[in-house]
């Protein structure tokens, strides 16, 4: 199975619900998932230089480690960090998949870098991660 980097905001209850669901679904499918939410260095003060340095380097190393990046964006401007992770993954040649729980219109720089786009967890569960078929975003863009 694949090594997956999970790019997602996790700053409020709604976002935490979606990232937790993604962790569960992807792991239940047999994938190894790196979720930044689970790797926050809690013993160091949040936002400190030491914390920022660790989190940035650790997340970047795991983007490089991953076979696939799976992102979650609830609306077009959900989280700049998630957008950065998706762009970095694309530049590194990783297939970028996106789940949108809201189905809102997304910026073309995200949509046109996607390998697969989902709005329903059943579609993720039935996706063939072995052959990675292209599943484009076909809606309007911002």
C-alpha positions in Angstrom: 0.0 0.0 0.0 1.0 3.6 -0.3 2.8 6.0 2.1 0.5 9.0 2.3 1.2 12.6 3.6 -2.1 14.0 4.9 -2.2 17.8 4.3 -5.1 19.4 6.2 -5.9 22.2 8.5 -6.8 21.1 12.1 -7.6 24.4 13.8 -11.3 23.9 14.7 -13.7 21.1 15.5 -15.0 20.8 11.9 -11.4 20.5 10.5 -10.5 18.0 13.2 -13.5 15.9 12.3 -12.4 15.7 8.7 -8.7 15.1 9.3 -9.6 12.3 11.8 -11.9 10.7 9.3 -9.2 10.9 6.6 -6.7 9.2 9.0 -9.1 6.5 9.7 -10.3 5.9 6.1 -6.8 5.9 4.6 -5.4 3.6 7.4 -8.4 1.2 7.1 -7.4 0.9 3.4 -4.0 -0.3 4.5 -2.0 2.8 3.8 0.8 4.2 6.1 -0.3 7.8 6.9 1.8 10.7 8.2 -0.6 13.2 9.7 1.0 16.5 10.9 -1.8 16.7 13.4 -0.2 13.7 15.2 3.3 15.1 15.1 3.3 18.5 16.8 6.1 18.2 19.4 3.8 19.0 22.4 6.7 19.3 24.9 7.9 22.5 23.1 6.0 25.8 23.2 3.6 26.1 20.3 4.8 28.7 17.8 8.3 29.0 19.3 11.3 29.0 16.9 12.2 25.5 18.1 8.7 24.2 17.5 8.4 25.9 14.1 11.8 24.6 12.9 10.9 21.0 14.0 7.4 21.1 12.5 8.6 22.6 9.2 11.5 20.2 8.7 9.5 17.1 9.8 6.6 17.9 7.6 8.8 18.6 4.6 10.7 15.3 5.1 7.5 13.4 5.2 6.2 15.1 2.1 9.4 13.8 0.4 8.9 10.4 2.0 5.3 10.0 0.8 4.2 8.3 -2.4 1.0 10.4 -2.4 -0.2 13.6 -0.8 -3.9 13.6 0.3 -5.2 17.0 1.1 -8.4 18.3 2.7 -9.7 21.8 1.9 -13.1 22.9 3.1 -13.1 26.2 1.1 -10.9 28.0 -1.2 -8.9 29.8 1.5 -9.1 27.2 4.3 -5.4 27.1 5.2 -2.3 28.5 3.5 -0.1 25.8 5.1 -2.2 23.1 3.4 -2.0 24.9 0.1 1.8 25.1 0.5 2.0 21.4 1.2 -0.1 20.6 -1.9 2.1 22.8 -4.1 5.3 21.4 -2.7 4.1 17.9 -3.3 3.1 18.7 -6.9 6.6 20.2 -7.6 8.2 17.1 -6.2 6.2 15.0 -8.6 3.8 13.4 -6.1 0.3 12.6 -7.0 -1.9 15.1 -5.2 -5.4 14.0 -4.1 -7.9 16.4 -2.6 -11.0 15.8 -0.5 -13.4 18.7 -0.3 -16.1 18.2 2.4 -18.0 21.3 1.3 -17.6 21.0 -2.5 -16.9 24.8 -2.7 -15.2 26.3 -5.7 -11.4 26.1 -5.4 -8.5 28.1 -6.9 -7.2 26.8 -10.2 -3.6 26.5 -8.8 -4.9 23.8 -6.5 -7.5 22.2 -8.9 -5.1 22.0 -11.8 -2.4 20.3 -9.8 -4.7 17.5 -8.7 -4.4 13.9 -9.7 -7.7 13.0 -8.0 -10.6 15.0 -6.5 -13.2 13.7 -4.1 -16.3 15.1 -2.3 -17.5 11.8 -0.8 -15.7 9.3 1.5 -17.2 6.4 -0.4 -15.4 7.6 -3.5 -12.1 7.6 -1.5 -12.8 4.1 -0.1 -13.5 2.8 -3.6 -10.6 4.6 -5.4 -7.9 2.3 -6.8 -4.7 3.4 -5.0 -2.7 0.8 -6.9 -3.3 2.2 -10.4 -4.1 5.8 -9.4 -6.6 6.7 -12.1 -7.0 10.4 -12.8 -10.2 11.8 -11.3 -10.1 15.5 -12.3 -11.8 18.5 -10.7 -14.4 19.5 -13.3 -16.2 22.3 -11.5 -15.7 26.1 -11.8 -12.5 27.6 -10.4 -11.6 30.8 -8.6 
